[in-house]
């Protein structure tokens, strides 16, 4: 199974991805970016669908 990944350089810290994750595997880094726990990610793609800058994709 694949997992999704957030390109932290492109992340605008909007937080849109966090509330749509059904397994709450998205956390906030020290610099207010988002990171996905690849082991917990179920690859549903909900986060990628709501990202306004398209910085989330499957690894």
N, C-alpha and C positions, 0 to 999 in steps of 0.2 A: 504494500500500500504506500502511496506517495503522501507527502505532506505539503502544505502550502508554506510559502516563505515570504516575508515582507522585506523589500529592499529598503533598508533604513535610510539610505541617502535620499531616496525619493519620498519617503513618508513625510506628510505635512502635519502629523500629530492631531488629526481631526477626531480620532477616536470612534469613527463610524463602524469599524470592524469589531470592536469589543462586544457590544450588546447583541450582535447577531450570531456569535459563535455558540453553538449548542453545547459544547464541552468546555467552555471557558478556558481555552488554552492560549489566549492572547494576554500578554503582560506588558507593562509599561517599563521602559528602560530608564536609567538615570537621566538621560537627556530627552525624556518625554517622547521617545519613539516607541513603536509597538514591536513586539517580538512574538513569534508563534513557537510554542513547545511542540517540536516535530513528533515526539513520542506520543503526545496526547491528541494531536490533530487527527480527525477522522476523514479528512479530505472531502468535506462536503462542498467547499467552494463558496459558502455564504459570505465570507469576508471579502473575497475577491470581487464578488458581484456588487458590493456596496462601496468599495474603495473609489473615491472620486478622482484619484490620480493614477490608478492602475498599477500600484506598486506591489501588489500581491499576486503571486503565481505559484503553480505547482513546481516542486523541486524534481 
